[in-house]
Amino acid sequence: MPQHVPAPATRRTFGLAVATTTAAALTALLPATPAVAAPLPVPAVPVTTNSAPAAVLNPTTLTKSAADIAGRVEAARLNARASNALSSAMSKLGKPYVYGATGPNSFDCSGLVGWAYKQVGVALPRTSAAQSRVGKPVAKSDLRPGDLVFFYSPVSHVAMYLGDGKVVHASTSGQPVKVSELNRMPFNSARRI
């Protein structure tokens, strides 16, 4: 038995003929299918029979490279820690010097340095003499911001190097935490934490 297909219904709305069918109405309600882009052509790769042999990876070279990268990562981590400790010390500019004080409202020289490094998770000994024996020795010409700088012989004062020949320190009674010239005091040694 043949199937009956209904003819499109026609109606007039404001003088326009609109033909609709059930299928046409459903099609209008469905979202449009996005166009599929044609695949890009793959460029031809020339093949040569006399090509150079593939590079051979040397495990020793790879180990040295990995060690170099690990060293650089560790140096960056230490630089960030020293920079953050230095920022902590700088946040205390103007605080009073009090002999034996370790902050946060007053400091002596080693108290300021110890407090600043404590803010980044590093515990330092209490006195400047004891602090002068931790970390790695640094030449005066190789100072970086955050390095500890020690003065007098025997060591009796410590400051943190800022850069450009300047240090931040809790200098002495009657003087607040301040920035001074590195060469204003007799240099003894320096350490990198």
mmCIF file of the C-alpha atoms, coordinates in Angstrom:
data_MODEL
# 
_entry.id   MODEL 
# 
loop_
_atom_site.group_PDB 
_atom_site.id 
_atom_site.type_symbol 
_atom_site.label_atom_id 
_atom_site.label_alt_id 
_atom_site.label_comp_id 
_atom_site.label_asym_id 
_atom_site.label_entity_id 
_atom_site.label_seq_id 
_atom_site.pdbx_PDB_ins_code 
_atom_site.Cartn_x 
_atom_site.Cartn_y 
_atom_site.Cartn_z 
_atom_site.occupancy 
_atom_site.B_iso_or_equiv 
_atom_site.pdbx_formal_charge 
_atom_site.auth_seq_id 
_atom_site.auth_comp_id 
_atom_site.auth_asym_id 
_atom_site.auth_atom_id 
_atom_site.pdbx_PDB_model_num 
ATOM 1   C CA . MET A 1 1   ? 0.000  0.000  0.000  1.00 0.00 ? 1   MET A CA 1 
ATOM 2   C CA . PRO A 1 2   ? 1.454  3.359  -0.979 1.00 0.00 ? 2   PRO A CA 1 
ATOM 3   C CA . GLN A 1 3   ? 2.213  5.850  1.771  1.00 0.00 ? 3   GLN A CA 1 
ATOM 4   C CA . HIS A 1 4   ? 0.453  9.141  1.779  1.00 0.00 ? 4   HIS A CA 1 
ATOM 5   C CA . VAL A 1 5   ? 2.700  12.196 2.005  1.00 0.00 ? 5   VAL A CA 1 
ATOM 6   C CA . PRO A 1 6   ? 0.840  15.296 3.105  1.00 0.00 ? 6   PRO A CA 1 
ATOM 7   C CA . ALA A 1 7   ? 1.070  18.316 0.835  1.00 0.00 ? 7   ALA A CA 1 
ATOM 8   C CA . PRO A 1 8   ? 2.600  21.429 2.293  1.00 0.00 ? 8   PRO A CA 1 
ATOM 9   C CA . ALA A 1 9   ? 0.079  23.562 4.098  1.00 0.00 ? 9   ALA A CA 1 
ATOM 10  C CA . THR A 1 10  ? -0.155 27.108 2.957  1.00 0.00 ? 10  THR A CA 1 
ATOM 11  C CA . ARG A 1 11  ? -1.465 30.021 4.936  1.00 0.00 ? 11  ARG A CA 1 
ATOM 12  C CA . ARG A 1 12  ? -1.498 33.725 4.398  1.00 0.00 ? 12  ARG A CA 1 
ATOM 13  C CA . THR A 1 13  ? -0.028 36.059 6.944  1.00 0.00 ? 13  THR A CA 1 
ATOM 14  C CA . PHE A 1 14  ? 0.086  39.755 6.143  1.00 0.00 ? 14  PHE A CA 1 
ATOM 15  C CA . GLY A 1 15  ? -0.088 38.960 2.436  1.00 0.00 ? 15  GLY A CA 1 
ATOM 16  C CA . LEU A 1 16  ? 2.846  36.494 2.408  1.00 0.00 ? 16  LEU A CA 1 
ATOM 17  C CA . ALA A 1 17  ? 2.503  32.859 1.550  1.00 0.00 ? 17  ALA A CA 1 
ATOM 18  C CA . VAL A 1 18  ? 4.271  30.634 4.068  1.00 0.00 ? 18  VAL A CA 1 
ATOM 19  C CA . ALA A 1 19  ? 4.657  26.966 3.244  1.00 0.00 ? 19  ALA A CA 1 
ATOM 20  C CA . THR A 1 20  ? 5.331  24.693 6.146  1.00 0.00 ? 20  THR A CA 1 
ATOM 21  C CA . THR A 1 21  ? 5.586  21.004 6.630  1.00 0.00 ? 21  THR A CA 1 
ATOM 22  C CA . THR A 1 22  ? 6.216  19.000 9.686  1.00 0.00 ? 22  THR A CA 1 
ATOM 23  C CA . ALA A 1 23  ? 9.702  18.091 8.421  1.00 0.00 ? 23  ALA A CA 1 
ATOM 24  C CA . ALA A 1 24  ? 10.523 21.684 7.539  1.00 0.00 ? 24  ALA A CA 1 
ATOM 25  C CA . ALA A 1 25  ? 9.425  22.870 10.968 1.00 0.00 ? 25  ALA A CA 1 
ATOM 26  C CA . LEU A 1 26  ? 11.601 20.262 12.685 1.00 0.00 ? 26  LEU A CA 1 
ATOM 27  C CA . THR A 1 27  ? 14.592 21.106 10.513 1.00 0.00 ? 27  THR A CA 1 
ATOM 28  C CA . ALA A 1 28  ? 14.294 24.765 11.479 1.00 0.00 ? 28  ALA A CA 1 
ATOM 29  C CA . LEU A 1 29  ? 14.418 23.845 15.158 1.00 0.00 ? 29  LEU A CA 1 
ATOM 30  C CA . LEU A 1 30  ? 17.583 21.725 14.903 1.00 0.00 ? 30  LEU A CA 1 
ATOM 31  C CA . PRO A 1 31  ? 20.975 23.417 15.312 1.00 0.00 ? 31  PRO A CA 1 
ATOM 32  C CA . ALA A 1 32  ? 23.034 23.817 12.217 1.00 0.00 ? 32  ALA A CA 1 
ATOM 33  C CA . THR A 1 33  ? 25.749 21.206 11.737 1.00 0.00 ? 33  THR A CA 1 
ATOM 34  C CA . PRO A 1 34  ? 29.181 22.840 11.687 1.00 0.00 ? 34  PRO A CA 1 
ATOM 35  C CA . ALA A 1 35  ? 31.143 22.528 8.533  1.00 0.00 ? 35  ALA A CA 1 
ATOM 36  C CA . VAL A 1 36  ? 34.021 20.078 8.689  1.00 0.00 ? 36  VAL A CA 1 
ATOM 37  C CA . ALA A 1 37  ? 37.289 21.484 7.467  1.00 0.00 ? 37  ALA A CA 1 
ATOM 38  C CA . ALA A 1 38  ? 39.163 19.507 4.887  1.00 0.00 ? 38  ALA A CA 1 
ATOM 39  C CA . PRO A 1 39  ? 42.414 18.053 6.235  1.00 0.00 ? 39  PRO A CA 1 
ATOM 40  C CA . LEU A 1 40  ? 45.523 20.062 5.505  1.00 0.00 ? 40  LEU A CA 1 
ATOM 41  C CA . PRO A 1 41  ? 47.907 18.529 3.020  1.00 0.00 ? 41  PRO A CA 1 
ATOM 42  C CA . VAL A 1 42  ? 50.983 16.911 4.545  1.00 0.00 ? 42  VAL A CA 1 
ATOM 43  C CA . PRO A 1 43  ? 54.162 18.368 3.077  1.00 0.00 ? 43  PRO A CA 1 
ATOM 44  C CA . ALA A 1 44  ? 56.441 15.968 1.317  1.00 0.00 ? 44  ALA A CA 1 
ATOM 45  C CA . VAL A 1 45  ? 59.651 15.135 3.164  1.00 0.00 ? 45  VAL A CA 1 
ATOM 46  C CA . PRO A 1 46  ? 62.651 14.649 0.934  1.00 0.00 ? 46  PRO A CA 1 
ATOM 47  C CA . VAL A 1 47  ? 64.333 11.297 1.418  1.00 0.00 ? 47  VAL A CA 1 
ATOM 48  C CA . THR A 1 48  ? 68.048 11.050 0.926  1.00 0.00 ? 48  THR A CA 1 
ATOM 49  C CA . THR A 1 49  ? 70.145 7.954  1.015  1.00 0.00 ? 49  THR A CA 1 
ATOM 50  C CA . ASN A 1 50  ? 73.304 9.756  2.117  1.00 0.00 ? 50  ASN A CA 1 
ATOM 51  C CA . SER A 1 51  ? 71.867 11.404 5.217  1.00 0.00 ? 51  SER A CA 1 
ATOM 52  C CA . ALA A 1 52  ? 74.059 12.028 8.253  1.00 0.00 ? 52  ALA A CA 1 
ATOM 53  C CA . PRO A 1 53  ? 73.827 9.475  11.059 1.00 0.00 ? 53  PRO A CA 1 
ATOM 54  C CA . ALA A 1 54  ? 71.554 10.290 13.984 1.00 0.00 ? 54  ALA A CA 1 
ATOM 55  C CA . ALA A 1 55  ? 73.229 12.031 16.929 1.00 0.00 ? 55  ALA A CA 1 
ATOM 56  C CA . VAL A 1 56  ? 74.280 9.693  19.687 1.00 0.00 ? 56  VAL A CA 1 
ATOM 57  C CA . LEU A 1 57  ? 73.296 10.865 23.177 1.00 0.00 ? 57  LEU A CA 1 
ATOM 58  C CA . ASN A 1 58  ? 76.168 10.743 25.606 1.00 0.00 ? 58  ASN A CA 1 
ATOM 59  C CA . PRO A 1 59  ? 74.964 9.820  29.134 1.00 0.00 ? 59  PRO A CA 1 
ATOM 60  C CA . THR A 1 60  ? 77.816 11.817 30.687 1.00 0.00 ? 60  THR A CA 1 
ATOM 61  C CA . THR A 1 61  ? 76.766 14.945 28.801 1.00 0.00 ? 61  THR A CA 1 
ATOM 62  C CA . LEU A 1 62  ? 73.148 14.408 29.795 1.00 0.00 ? 62  LEU A CA 1 
ATOM 63  C CA . THR A 1 63  ? 74.149 13.992 33.441 1.00 0.00 ? 63  THR A CA 1 
ATOM 64  C CA . LYS A 1 64  ? 76.201 17.210 33.325 1.00 0.00 ? 64  LYS A CA 1 
ATOM 65  C CA . SER A 1 65  ? 73.301 19.037 31.693 1.00 0.00 ? 65  SER A CA 1 
ATOM 66  C CA . ALA A 1 66  ? 70.867 17.751 34.323 1.00 0.00 ? 66  ALA A CA 1 
ATOM 67  C CA . ALA A 1 67  ? 73.293 18.757 37.080 1.00 0.00 ? 67  ALA A CA 1 
ATOM 68  C CA . ASP A 1 68  ? 73.663 22.217 35.528 1.00 0.00 ? 68  ASP A CA 1 
ATOM 69  C CA . ILE A 1 69  ? 69.892 22.653 35.341 1.00 0.00 ? 69  ILE A CA 1 
ATOM 70  C CA . ALA A 1 70  ? 69.468 21.424 38.930 1.00 0.00 ? 70  ALA A CA 1 
ATOM 71  C CA . GLY A 1 71  ? 72.175 23.868 40.030 1.00 0.00 ? 71  GLY A CA 1 
ATOM 72  C CA . ARG A 1 72  ? 70.437 26.758 38.297 1.00 0.00 ? 72  ARG A CA 1 
ATOM 73  C CA . VAL A 1 73  ? 67.089 25.844 39.850 1.00 0.00 ? 73  VAL A CA 1 
ATOM 74  C CA . GLU A 1 74  ? 68.680 25.692 43.313 1.00 0.00 ? 74  GLU A CA 1 
ATOM 75  C CA . ALA A 1 75  ? 70.424 29.054 42.757 1.00 0.00 ? 75  ALA A CA 1 
ATOM 76  C CA . ALA A 1 76  ? 67.114 30.646 41.734 1.00 0.00 ? 76  ALA A CA 1 
ATOM 77  C CA . ARG A 1 77  ? 65.420 29.202 44.837 1.00 0.00 ? 77  ARG A CA 1 
ATOM 78  C CA . LEU A 1 78  ? 68.191 30.538 47.077 1.00 0.00 ? 78  LEU A CA 1 
ATOM 79  C CA . ASN A 1 79  ? 68.079 33.945 45.370 1.00 0.00 ? 79  ASN A CA 1 
ATOM 80  C CA . ALA A 1 80  ? 64.315 34.136 45.935 1.00 0.00 ? 80  ALA A CA 1 
ATOM 81  C CA . ARG A 1 81  ? 64.744 33.179 49.592 1.00 0.00 ? 81  ARG A CA 1 
ATOM 82  C CA . ALA A 1 82  ? 67.477 35.790 50.107 1.00 0.00 ? 82  ALA A CA 1 
ATOM 83  C CA . SER A 1 83  ? 65.393 38.412 48.301 1.00 0.00 ? 83  SER A CA 1 
ATOM 84  C CA . ASN A 1 84  ? 62.384 37.695 50.513 1.00 0.00 ? 84  ASN A CA 1 
ATOM 85  C CA . ALA A 1 85  ? 64.528 37.830 53.672 1.00 0.00 ? 85  ALA A CA 1 
ATOM 86  C CA . LEU A 1 86  ? 65.945 41.149 52.499 1.00 0.00 ? 86  LEU A CA 1 
ATOM 87  C CA . SER A 1 87  ? 62.423 42.486 51.907 1.00 0.00 ? 87  SER A CA 1 
ATOM 88  C CA . SER A 1 88  ? 61.526 41.470 55.457 1.00 0.00 ? 88  SER A CA 1 
ATOM 89  C CA . ALA A 1 89  ? 64.522 43.383 56.834 1.00 0.00 ? 89  ALA A CA 1 
ATOM 90  C CA . MET A 1 90  ? 63.656 46.439 54.735 1.00 0.00 ? 90  MET A CA 1 
ATOM 91  C CA . SER A 1 91  ? 60.125 46.385 56.127 1.00 0.00 ? 91  SER A CA 1 
ATOM 92  C CA . LYS A 1 92  ? 61.656 47.206 59.535 1.00 0.00 ? 92  LYS A CA 1 
ATOM 93  C CA . LEU A 1 93  ? 63.406 50.441 58.479 1.00 0.00 ? 93  LEU A CA 1 
ATOM 94  C CA . GLY A 1 94  ? 63.005 52.999 61.255 1.00 0.00 ? 94  GLY A CA 1 
ATOM 95  C CA . LYS A 1 95  ? 62.455 50.455 64.051 1.00 0.00 ? 95  LYS A CA 1 
ATOM 96  C CA . PRO A 1 96  ? 64.577 51.193 67.139 1.00 0.00 ? 96  PRO A CA 1 
ATOM 97  C CA . TYR A 1 97  ? 67.882 49.542 68.007 1.00 0.00 ? 97  TYR A CA 1 
ATOM 98  C CA . VAL A 1 98  ? 67.735 47.714 71.340 1.00 0.00 ? 98  VAL A CA 1 
ATOM 99  C CA . TYR A 1 99  ? 70.664 45.558 72.401 1.00 0.00 ? 99  TYR A CA 1 
ATOM 100 C CA . GLY A 1 100 ? 69.574 41.894 72.539 1.00 0.00 ? 100 GLY A CA 1 
ATOM 101 C CA . ALA A 1 101 ? 66.252 42.524 70.757 1.00 0.00 ? 101 ALA A CA 1 
ATOM 102 C CA . THR A 1 102 ? 65.105 40.070 68.083 1.00 0.00 ? 102 THR A CA 1 
ATOM 103 C CA . GLY A 1 103 ? 61.996 41.889 66.822 1.00 0.00 ? 103 GLY A CA 1 
ATOM 104 C CA . PRO A 1 104 ? 59.481 42.399 65.591 1.00 0.00 ? 104 PRO A CA 1 
ATOM 105 C CA . ASN A 1 105 ? 59.369 45.944 67.043 1.00 0.00 ? 105 ASN A CA 1 
ATOM 106 C CA . SER A 1 106 ? 63.034 46.494 67.942 1.00 0.00 ? 106 SER A CA 1 
ATOM 107 C CA . PHE A 1 107 ? 66.315 44.824 66.978 1.00 0.00 ? 107 PHE A CA 1 
ATOM 108 C CA . ASP A 1 108 ? 70.028 44.579 67.461 1.00 0.00 ? 108 ASP A CA 1 
ATOM 109 C CA . CYS A 1 109 ? 72.148 43.742 64.399 1.00 0.00 ? 109 CYS A CA 1 
ATOM 110 C CA . SER A 1 110 ? 72.027 39.943 64.587 1.00 0.00 ? 110 SER A CA 1 
ATOM 111 C CA . GLY A 1 111 ? 68.431 40.082 65.830 1.00 0.00 ? 111 GLY A CA 1 
ATOM 112 C CA . LEU A 1 112 ? 67.370 41.854 62.623 1.00 0.00 ? 112 LEU A CA 1 
ATOM 113 C CA . VAL A 1 113 ? 69.213 39.386 60.381 1.00 0.00 ? 113 VAL A CA 1 
ATOM 114 C CA . GLY A 1 114 ? 67.908 36.377 62.325 1.00 0.00 ? 114 GLY A CA 1 
ATOM 115 C CA . TRP A 1 115 ? 64.340 37.731 62.272 1.00 0.00 ? 115 TRP A CA 1 
ATOM 116 C CA . ALA A 1 116 ? 64.476 38.455 58.516 1.00 0.00 ? 116 ALA A CA 1 
ATOM 117 C CA . TYR A 1 117 ? 65.696 34.966 57.636 1.00 0.00 ? 117 TYR A CA 1 
ATOM 118 C CA . LYS A 1 118 ? 63.233 33.379 60.064 1.00 0.00 ? 118 LYS A CA 1 
ATOM 119 C CA . GLN A 1 119 ? 60.459 34.911 57.923 1.00 0.00 ? 119 GLN A CA 1 
ATOM 120 C CA . VAL A 1 120 ? 61.601 32.660 55.041 1.00 0.00 ? 120 VAL A CA 1 
ATOM 121 C CA . GLY A 1 121 ? 62.017 29.554 57.169 1.00 0.00 ? 121 GLY A CA 1 
ATOM 122 C CA . VAL A 1 122 ? 65.742 29.756 57.950 1.00 0.00 ? 122 VAL A CA 1 
ATOM 123 C CA . ALA A 1 123 ? 66.945 29.592 61.549 1.00 0.00 ? 123 ALA A CA 1 
ATOM 124 C CA . LEU A 1 124 ? 70.218 31.421 62.182 1.00 0.00 ? 124 LEU A CA 1 
ATOM 125 C CA . PRO A 1 125 ? 72.361 31.517 65.324 1.00 0.00 ? 125 PRO A CA 1 
ATOM 126 C CA . ARG A 1 126 ? 71.712 34.399 67.716 1.00 0.00 ? 126 ARG A CA 1 
ATOM 127 C CA . THR A 1 127 ? 74.980 36.400 67.563 1.00 0.00 ? 127 THR A CA 1 
ATOM 128 C CA . SER A 1 128 ? 76.836 38.041 64.686 1.00 0.00 ? 128 SER A CA 1 
ATOM 129 C CA . ALA A 1 129 ? 79.972 36.007 65.487 1.00 0.00 ? 129 ALA A CA 1 
ATOM 130 C CA . ALA A 1 130 ? 78.004 32.746 65.277 1.00 0.00 ? 130 ALA A CA 1 
ATOM 131 C CA . GLN A 1 131 ? 76.190 33.890 62.117 1.00 0.00 ? 131 GLN A CA 1 
ATOM 132 C CA . SER A 1 132 ? 79.589 34.523 60.497 1.00 0.00 ? 132 SER A CA 1 
ATOM 133 C CA . ARG A 1 133 ? 80.212 30.758 60.489 1.00 0.00 ? 133 ARG A CA 1 
ATOM 134 C CA . VAL A 1 134 ? 77.033 29.582 58.681 1.00 0.00 ? 134 VAL A CA 1 
ATOM 135 C CA . GLY A 1 135 ? 76.305 29.414 54.967 1.00 0.00 ? 135 GLY A CA 1 
ATOM 136 C CA . LYS A 1 136 ? 78.984 29.716 52.296 1.00 0.00 ? 136 LYS A CA 1 
ATOM 137 C CA . PRO A 1 137 ? 81.804 32.263 52.273 1.00 0.00 ? 137 PRO A CA 1 
ATOM 138 C CA . VAL A 1 138 ? 81.486 35.001 49.647 1.00 0.00 ? 138 VAL A CA 1 
ATOM 139 C CA . ALA A 1 139 ? 84.152 37.399 48.389 1.00 0.00 ? 139 ALA A CA 1 
ATOM 140 C CA . LYS A 1 140 ? 83.356 41.081 48.824 1.00 0.00 ? 140 LYS A CA 1 
ATOM 141 C CA . SER A 1 141 ? 83.491 41.466 45.042 1.00 0.00 ? 141 SER A CA 1 
ATOM 142 C CA . ASP A 1 142 ? 80.840 38.736 44.579 1.00 0.00 ? 142 ASP A CA 1 
ATOM 143 C CA . LEU A 1 143 ? 78.193 40.032 47.008 1.00 0.00 ? 143 LEU A CA 1 
ATOM 144 C CA . ARG A 1 144 ? 74.552 39.576 46.057 1.00 0.00 ? 144 ARG A CA 1 
ATOM 145 C CA . PRO A 1 145 ? 71.454 41.077 47.700 1.00 0.00 ? 145 PRO A CA 1 
ATOM 146 C CA . GLY A 1 146 ? 70.576 39.155 50.852 1.00 0.00 ? 146 GLY A CA 1 
ATOM 147 C CA . ASP A 1 147 ? 74.157 38.097 51.638 1.00 0.00 ? 147 ASP A CA 1 
ATOM 148 C CA . LEU A 1 148 ? 75.268 38.619 55.229 1.00 0.00 ? 148 LEU A CA 1 
ATOM 149 C CA . VAL A 1 149 ? 78.130 41.078 55.657 1.00 0.00 ? 149 VAL A CA 1 
ATOM 150 C CA . PHE A 1 150 ? 80.254 41.036 58.824 1.00 0.00 ? 150 PHE A CA 1 
ATOM 151 C CA . PHE A 1 151 ? 82.323 43.872 60.235 1.00 0.00 ? 151 PHE A CA 1 
ATOM 152 C CA . TYR A 1 152 ? 85.214 44.431 62.656 1.00 0.00 ? 152 TYR A CA 1 
ATOM 153 C CA . SER A 1 153 ? 87.790 41.949 63.912 1.00 0.00 ? 153 SER A CA 1 
ATOM 154 C CA . PRO A 1 154 ? 86.760 39.901 65.713 1.00 0.00 ? 154 PRO A CA 1 
ATOM 155 C CA . VAL A 1 155 ? 83.294 39.965 64.149 1.00 0.00 ? 155 VAL A CA 1 
ATOM 156 C CA . SER A 1 156 ? 80.917 42.093 66.213 1.00 0.00 ? 156 SER A CA 1 
ATOM 157 C CA . HIS A 1 157 ? 78.420 43.465 63.676 1.00 0.00 ? 157 HIS A CA 1 
ATOM 158 C CA . VAL A 1 158 ? 76.309 42.038 60.845 1.00 0.00 ? 158 VAL A CA 1 
ATOM 159 C CA . ALA A 1 159 ? 74.238 43.603 58.058 1.00 0.00 ? 159 ALA A CA 1 
ATOM 160 C CA . MET A 1 160 ? 72.409 42.404 54.953 1.00 0.00 ? 160 MET A CA 1 
ATOM 161 C CA . TYR A 1 161 ? 73.747 43.436 51.564 1.00 0.00 ? 161 TYR A CA 1 
ATOM 162 C CA . LEU A 1 162 ? 71.265 45.448 49.463 1.00 0.00 ? 162 LEU A CA 1 
ATOM 163 C CA . GLY A 1 163 ? 73.320 45.934 46.314 1.00 0.00 ? 163 GLY A CA 1 
ATOM 164 C CA . ASP A 1 164 ? 75.056 49.028 44.924 1.00 0.00 ? 164 ASP A CA 1 
ATOM 165 C CA . GLY A 1 165 ? 77.468 49.089 47.883 1.00 0.00 ? 165 GLY A CA 1 
ATOM 166 C CA . LYS A 1 166 ? 74.724 49.440 50.495 1.00 0.00 ? 166 LYS A CA 1 
ATOM 167 C CA . VAL A 1 167 ? 73.583 47.392 53.509 1.00 0.00 ? 167 VAL A CA 1 
ATOM 168 C CA . VAL A 1 168 ? 70.544 47.384 55.784 1.00 0.00 ? 168 VAL A CA 1 
ATOM 169 C CA . HIS A 1 169 ? 71.270 46.942 59.485 1.00 0.00 ? 169 HIS A CA 1 
ATOM 170 C CA . ALA A 1 170 ? 70.388 47.746 63.070 1.00 0.00 ? 170 ALA A CA 1 
ATOM 171 C CA . SER A 1 171 ? 73.516 49.715 63.710 1.00 0.00 ? 171 SER A CA 1 
ATOM 172 C CA . THR A 1 172 ? 73.816 50.977 67.267 1.00 0.00 ? 172 THR A CA 1 
ATOM 173 C CA . SER A 1 173 ? 71.996 52.477 70.235 1.00 0.00 ? 173 SER A CA 1 
ATOM 174 C CA . GLY A 1 174 ? 70.132 55.643 69.330 1.00 0.00 ? 174 GLY A CA 1 
ATOM 175 C CA . GLN A 1 175 ? 70.040 54.731 65.612 1.00 0.00 ? 175 GLN A CA 1 
ATOM 176 C CA . PRO A 1 176 ? 67.036 53.024 63.992 1.00 0.00 ? 176 PRO A CA 1 
ATOM 177 C CA . VAL A 1 177 ? 67.232 50.201 61.456 1.00 0.00 ? 177 VAL A CA 1 
ATOM 178 C CA . LYS A 1 178 ? 68.641 51.945 58.406 1.00 0.00 ? 178 LYS A CA 1 
ATOM 179 C CA . VAL A 1 179 ? 70.508 51.728 55.114 1.00 0.00 ? 179 VAL A CA 1 
ATOM 180 C CA . SER A 1 180 ? 74.225 52.569 55.151 1.00 0.00 ? 180 SER A CA 1 
ATOM 181 C CA . GLU A 1 181 ? 77.212 52.418 52.831 1.00 0.00 ? 181 GLU A CA 1 
ATOM 182 C CA . LEU A 1 182 ? 79.010 49.056 52.939 1.00 0.00 ? 182 LEU A CA 1 
ATOM 183 C CA . ASN A 1 183 ? 82.416 50.734 53.142 1.00 0.00 ? 183 ASN A CA 1 
ATOM 184 C CA . ARG A 1 184 ? 81.443 52.896 56.113 1.00 0.00 ? 184 ARG A CA 1 
ATOM 185 C CA . MET A 1 185 ? 82.535 50.102 58.496 1.00 0.00 ? 185 MET A CA 1 
ATOM 186 C CA . PRO A 1 186 ? 85.620 47.858 58.441 1.00 0.00 ? 186 PRO A CA 1 
ATOM 187 C CA . PHE A 1 187 ? 84.678 44.804 56.326 1.00 0.00 ? 187 PHE A CA 1 
ATOM 188 C CA . ASN A 1 188 ? 85.549 41.405 57.805 1.00 0.00 ? 188 ASN A CA 1 
ATOM 189 C CA . SER A 1 189 ? 83.782 38.754 55.712 1.00 0.00 ? 189 SER A CA 1 
ATOM 190 C CA . ALA A 1 190 ? 80.542 37.777 54.019 1.00 0.00 ? 190 ALA A CA 1 
ATOM 191 C CA . ARG A 1 191 ? 78.371 34.659 53.885 1.00 0.00 ? 191 ARG A CA 1 
ATOM 192 C CA . ARG A 1 192 ? 75.588 33.463 51.599 1.00 0.00 ? 192 ARG A CA 1 
ATOM 193 C CA . ILE A 1 193 ? 72.729 31.671 53.340 1.00 0.00 ? 193 ILE A CA 1 
# 
